[in-house]
């Protein structure tokens, strides 16, 4: 892939580039990170790059639209949140996978829907909202006829991504059918995502400049990555309650701006790769993000799709 890029850029594929930035899911985890770097630096790949900068997907996403820090909140198949200070120090919340976390993600939403249905049918926890739409969605998605049939999909031939894809139909149920249970589950997902933001900003090492508004619009910037954000209408109310300072130790967020990427996180990876060798790559960060929601305390919330 790198050699193909070299050829397109008119470079000699046999000569290594100076630095390569890689923004990968799980890119901060050892020992997998160490193994990858060791492999890249082996004799077999000596013509790829002289230097490497490896980071996770959250860091690359933020660097695409900002060089002064901020927050990245991923809500795709899984969920993860990372705050990066202007000096490069960071604090994260989530990213523990579906067994230990992923709250607010597509997988979590799907699992929550199924759990609600099964608990209701068992009489363990009766749902106060109709489960008819969720039942039909689950049965159609997995091509099953009864609750027992789900066991094969959740255990014998478990596929996390397949479970997560059920979220799309639940979103449709909320957005198009106004199904109350679908809406409630997304509201809970939004609350969890809001709590992720609250968790990282209340860290004692958070730079005050972020909360005071280092962004263009004087707000705490949150870069929102992942397909779950397409259902912002369903997430919104829960998210706004989640970021509120209503528990001991919580921090008041005076202004917040949610941004979606319009450019690839590869831009951020390239910027960080260059920065790692003390080269300032001339990237217009603001060019690659669109603001879709902004709220300042005491002012009406703004929903927009104009370029950030």
N, C-alpha and C positions, 0 to 999 in steps of 0.2 A: 504494500500500500504506500509506504513512504517512498520507495523507488519510483512508483508510478507518479506520485506528486512531483518528484524531482524532474522527471521527464517532461511533464506538463509545464513546469516552470523553466524548462530549457537548461536544466543543470545536468552535470555528469552523474549518472546513477552510481558509478563506481567510487565516487568520492563522498565521504561522510559530511552531513550538515553540521553546523557548529553546536546546535542544541535542539532537542526535541521535547516538547511538552506533551504529556499524556494525561488526559482527564478521564478516569475510568471508575466505574462503580466498584467500590471496595478497594480503590487505589491507595488507601492509607493503611491497609491491614498488613501486618506481618504475621506469618512469614511469607505469605503469597507475594507481597510487594518486593521483598528481598529476592525471592526466586525469579521474579520477572526481570528485575534490574540485572541480576547476575546473568540471566539468559541473554538479555539485550547487549550486554558488554562482552559476550563471548566472542571467540574468533569467527564464528559463523556469521555474526551480524556486525562485524567491525566496520563495514562500509555504510551503516545506517546513520549513526550520529556520534559525535565526539562526547557530547554531554546529554544527560536525560533529567527531566523534571517530571516526577510522577505524583499525581494527586487524585483525590476522589472526584466524582462527578459534581458534587455540590460546589467545590472550590472553583472548578473550571467554569461553571455556570455564572457564578458571581463575578469572576474576573472578566467575563465577556461584557458586562455592562458597567463595571465600576473598578477603579484602581485605588479606592479609598475605604474599602470595607463595606459591610452590610450583612444581610441575612439571606440565605438560600433555604427555601422550604420545598422539599420534593414530596409530591403526592401522586405517585404513579402506581405501579404494581405494589411497591412498598412505600415507606415514608422515611424521611430523614430531614434534619434541620441543622444548619451550621451557621454560627455567627463568626465573622472574621473582622477583627479590629484593624484600623488603619496601619498598625505596626506589623500586621501579619499574624499575630497571636489569634487563637480561635477557641471556641467552645461549642460543643455539639449536643444534640438531644435526639435520641432515636437512632435509626439505622441498624437495629438489632435483629431484623428479619421477622418473619411471620410467627415464629414460635414465641418470641420474647417482646415483640413490639409491632411496628407497622401501623400504629393507630392512625386512622384517618385516610388510609390508603385504599386503593381499589380492592386489594385482598381483604382488608379489614371490613370494608363495607359489605362485601359479598358474604364473608363469614358471619358477620353480625346479622345479616338478613336470614341466613340459613339457621343460625342458632335461635333467633327469635321464633321462627316457624316451628322448629323441632321442640323447643321448650313449651310452646303453646299447645302443640299436639299431644305432648306427653302429660300436660297438666302441671308441669313443674312451675312455669311462670306464664300465666295467661296474658296474652297480648291485649292491651286496651284498644288497639287499632286493628282493623281488618287485615287478615293475612292472605286473602285470596289472590291478590296480584303477585305477591312474593312467591306463593306456592306455584302458581302457573309459570312464573319466570324461572324458578329453580328447576322444576320438572322439565321444561322445554330446553333449558340450557344444557342439562346433563342427559337429556333423553331418557328420563326415568319415569316410572309409573307410581312409585311409592317411596316413603322415607328410607326404608331399608336399603333401597338400591343406591343410595348416596355413598354407602360405606366403601364401595369399590373405588369411587372417585376420590374420596378423602384419605384413603389408606393404601389399598392394594396398588392402585395406579395413580397416585397423587401427582397432580401437576399444578403448581402454584399459579402459573400464568393463566391456566384454564379457569381456575376458580376466580381469579381476579377479573376476568373478562365478563363475568356475570354482572359486574358493577355497571356496565354500559346499559343493560336493560333496566336495572334499578334506577339509574339516572333518568332514563326515558319515562319510567313510571312516575317519577316526581315532576319532571319538567312538562311532559305532555299529558299525562293522565291525572296529575295532581293527587296521586295516591298518598294518603296520609302517612302510612308506614314508611314508604320510600322517602318521603320528605323528612320524617323524623330521624331516620338512620343517617341521612346526609347532614342533617343539622348536628347530630352527635359527632359525626366525622369532622365537621367544621370546628366544633368546640375543641376536639383533640388537637387539630392543627394549630388553632389559636394558642393552646397551652404549650405547644412546642416553642412558639415564638416567645411566650412569657418565660419559659424555662431558660432560654439562652440569654435573654436580656437581663434577667435578675442575677446573673453570674457576677460576682464582685469584681471581676477583672474586665468587665465590659467598658469600653471607652465611652465616656459621656458624650463625645461628639456624635456618635451614632444616634443616640436617643434625642439629642438636640437638633438633629436633622442635617446630616451631611449630604443628603441628596439634593438634586436640582430644585425640588419643590419644598425643601426644608422639612422633610419627613424621614422617619426611619424607613429605609428601603428594604423590602422583602421581595426577592426574586422567586417567583412561583413556577416550579417546573413539574410537569406530569399531566396526564390526561384528566385526572380528577378535577383539576381547576377549570375544566370546560363547563363544569356544573356549579360555577361560583354562585349563581342565583340560589341554589339549594344549600350551599355551604355558608353563605354570608352571615346569617343571624347567629349561628353557632360559633363561627370564627370570632365575631366581634365580642361575644360573651367570654370566649376563651382567652382573649388577650387582655381582658380587664384585670386590674389589680384588686382582687377581692379575697385574697388569701394572704396569710402572714408571709412576709418576705417578697411579695410581688412588687413589681415596678410599674409605675404609671407611664404609659406610652402616650405622649402628647399629640403625636401626629404619625400616621403610618401610610405608606404608599405601596401598593402591590403591583408588581411588574412581571410581565411575561416576556420571555426571550423571543426575539424575531430573527436572531442569528444563531448559528451553531455554537455550542460550548467549546468547540474547537478553537474559536477565536481567543477565548480565555486561556485555553491550554497553551496556545502559541505565545500569548503575552507572558504567561508565567514561565514558560520555557526560556524565553529571551531574558526575562528579569533575573532568572537564576544565574545567568552569566553576566549580569550587570549591564544588560542592553535594554534600553527603553524602546520597545516596539511601538511605533506611532499608530495606536488604535483609537478611534473615536468611540469610546465605550457607549456613550449615550445613544448611539446610532442603532444599537442592537436590542433595544428593549422598549416595549410599549406599556405605559401605565394603564391599568384597567380599573383601579379603585384607589381612592385617596380620601382619608378622613383626618380632620384636625379637630381637637377638642373645642367645642363651642361653635363649630362651623358645620354646615350641611355636608354630608358625605358626597363625594363626586365619583361617578362611574364614567369612565372615558376609554376610548380606544385610540386616542391621538398618540402620535409618536412621542416617546419619552426623550 
